[in-house]
């Protein structure tokens, strides 16, 4: 018996004949076709087969097959390939059926498989001397696809045969990948032909615009429907009685081969004949009938309103893992969002214990466990759940990779970067910085200083510097990356635009709004052109430009329109409870506060704060941002007590998380001091102002505009509190600093001159105040006119100082000017 089994294993799996990855993938596509070419199962397609074969024979290079969902496009392609390959064995038909394997609906693997498969043929024909590369960079990959097709054109010329590329189901591509189709050349080399199929989608529209010869598949005729029913059940020795058959044929969906097969299979296996009418009513009520989705359990459960079952499936960690391997992260998370409201808790909280159990089960297979940890972590990342479970999985994946027997440094650095990103998103900036520095340092050694991975690490590290308020270091790194990417990739490459946008963000943070606006508008125009208006990166550009418009008078309406477009786009793409959506809502709240619509702003801020506290926890830096915004709006509405509590909560939190000297901590300190000043609590406010001013001097220097504003604020509180000597010294420092940095005729310089004069007057030193008053009044008259309220105040103050120094004639003249 043992010998018999051994012989059987040897026969089925002979030594030395194990398939490689390409062969395994090809077998999966072949199996997909085989399931659609069973004898007698393909009905009603004879004319379509004949037409397609005729066009191929006539040399049509660009053919599009379309029709309603379930009409039989894939079945037509499968049966045509089988017949064509038999009648033209020397011709190559290379088929890719999107959705038939784990990643077959992803564009990068599709293109990589094309290049690898073609590379083998071209090597055998000695048309190339080494295998073609599959680059990581997107635009390099697109260029290599075009070069590959050109090489295949030479193969066709050398061999005298056709090379036919079949793309079955382009509608299954991610919508972002259907933009423009730059990877599918407008003109194909002689001998190369493309046969594509698609439902209504952007990709189909593009192929139609390119004038692809189109074959449209219609519904089955009634006789064909009856024939399919009979043939499908015949192998199982089953048949339907006349009444059931007529019920099926009477439904409008009976013209779809897929519909008939799904329904017949359900009847065959479950025998639910008594509920046939209800089943037909349910199917008829569906607005969507897509082959891909009809074969997916999560989609079926959602469409059948069996949300409880779908929720249970998603909370089964092993099933969630399988779904994560099969489907895009966004699609899987959208399923969760559809059922999340059926219970309490976030996804990571609900699966944490089960994940630990699954880790224990897989602990002896490190590669399998790494895959599991990576896929579940990617789902949590897409959901914006930057919390303990995500950090645990990223750290576990890195630990296993570092301990692996076949340890690969490149794979290790990838996981270092993923853990750093998780820490960064969790607000643990210092830990993230340490890991990003490692990626940058070791990446330069491993791959070189200009490798894409090195540039990514540099960009990530710059992001940490921004969080630290170190804009100079951040800009230096971004400019280094920009120089490399412009030189190697070109000025319009998406990665170049990403870096350029980040430099614009630095200008934005430094209040260099003109520079930021020019960059943002340039990047937005190019992203709309290259990626489309609804692409995630395009929406990011719109949000950043809206932020700059928000800070400029006269552009608030433009800002509002952009914010609303971004919110709508992100809610549709990512859902209402996504970090990127919430960020746009926060921006709109800031705009409403800017234009005095406080109720609308407060509503936005509460939504942002509730989301961030629930998802990120009360100690996340982004929560403190939301607290500060809510405090600002409470202050504007006159609720000083509530505003003070929020300011203090924000200040304490930032001191603990970011450090006492951090720029954001100092911003909270400044706002709290301002509120206390407005309440006349100068002893308290001046203490905060002194600490805030010391931080500004240390970080920005004594003559920075922000530092001078802080000097002026402390001087004002001291003057109002009767501490006139120190107040005078600070006012004088502010005046001299503004003369040096802004010029003697600047409005802020004149404000400092006015404040110093007032402080001198308060000390009874009117003679010293008068020259300052004269200079400031002359400027007011010239800039604002003789009847401006500010000018009149300056006239009154000078008149008083003159009166106090017995210069009564001039004082009287000024007082008369006020009366007149």
Secondary structure as GFF3:
##gff-version 3
##sequence-region A 1 820
A	DSSP	alpha_helix	2	12	.	.	.	ID=ss1
A	DSSP	alpha_helix	21	34	.	.	.	ID=ss2
A	DSSP	alpha_helix	46	58	.	.	.	ID=ss3
A	DSSP	beta_strand	62	67	.	.	.	ID=ss4
A	DSSP	alpha_helix	73	87	.	.	.	ID=ss5
A	DSSP	beta_strand	92	97	.	.	.	ID=ss6
A	DSSP	alpha_helix	107	124	.	.	.	ID=ss7
A	DSSP	alpha_helix	138	159	.	.	.	ID=ss8
A	DSSP	beta_strand	163	168	.	.	.	ID=ss9
A	DSSP	three_ten_helix	170	172	.	.	.	ID=ss10
A	DSSP	three_ten_helix	175	178	.	.	.	ID=ss11
A	DSSP	beta_strand	192	197	.	.	.	ID=ss12
A	DSSP	alpha_helix	202	209	.	.	.	ID=ss13
A	DSSP	beta_strand	213	217	.	.	.	ID=ss14
A	DSSP	alpha_helix	222	234	.	.	.	ID=ss15
A	DSSP	alpha_helix	242	250	.	.	.	ID=ss16
A	DSSP	three_ten_helix	252	255	.	.	.	ID=ss17
A	DSSP	alpha_helix	257	270	.	.	.	ID=ss18
A	DSSP	three_ten_helix	273	275	.	.	.	ID=ss19
A	DSSP	alpha_helix	276	285	.	.	.	ID=ss20
A	DSSP	alpha_helix	291	294	.	.	.	ID=ss21
A	DSSP	alpha_helix	297	303	.	.	.	ID=ss22
A	DSSP	alpha_helix	307	314	.	.	.	ID=ss23
A	DSSP	alpha_helix	317	326	.	.	.	ID=ss24
A	DSSP	alpha_helix	329	339	.	.	.	ID=ss25
A	DSSP	three_ten_helix	340	342	.	.	.	ID=ss26
A	DSSP	alpha_helix	347	362	.	.	.	ID=ss27
A	DSSP	alpha_helix	366	382	.	.	.	ID=ss28
A	DSSP	alpha_helix	388	403	.	.	.	ID=ss29
A	DSSP	alpha_helix	409	425	.	.	.	ID=ss30
A	DSSP	alpha_helix	429	447	.	.	.	ID=ss31
A	DSSP	alpha_helix	452	468	.	.	.	ID=ss32
A	DSSP	alpha_helix	471	489	.	.	.	ID=ss33
A	DSSP	alpha_helix	494	509	.	.	.	ID=ss34
A	DSSP	alpha_helix	513	531	.	.	.	ID=ss35
A	DSSP	alpha_helix	536	550	.	.	.	ID=ss36
A	DSSP	alpha_helix	556	574	.	.	.	ID=ss37
A	DSSP	alpha_helix	579	594	.	.	.	ID=ss38
A	DSSP	alpha_helix	598	616	.	.	.	ID=ss39
A	DSSP	alpha_helix	621	636	.	.	.	ID=ss40
A	DSSP	alpha_helix	640	657	.	.	.	ID=ss41
A	DSSP	alpha_helix	663	678	.	.	.	ID=ss42
A	DSSP	alpha_helix	682	700	.	.	.	ID=ss43
A	DSSP	alpha_helix	705	720	.	.	.	ID=ss44
A	DSSP	alpha_helix	724	742	.	.	.	ID=ss45
A	DSSP	alpha_helix	747	762	.	.	.	ID=ss46
A	DSSP	alpha_helix	766	784	.	.	.	ID=ss47
A	DSSP	alpha_helix	789	804	.	.	.	ID=ss48
A	DSSP	alpha_helix	808	819	.	.	.	ID=ss49
###
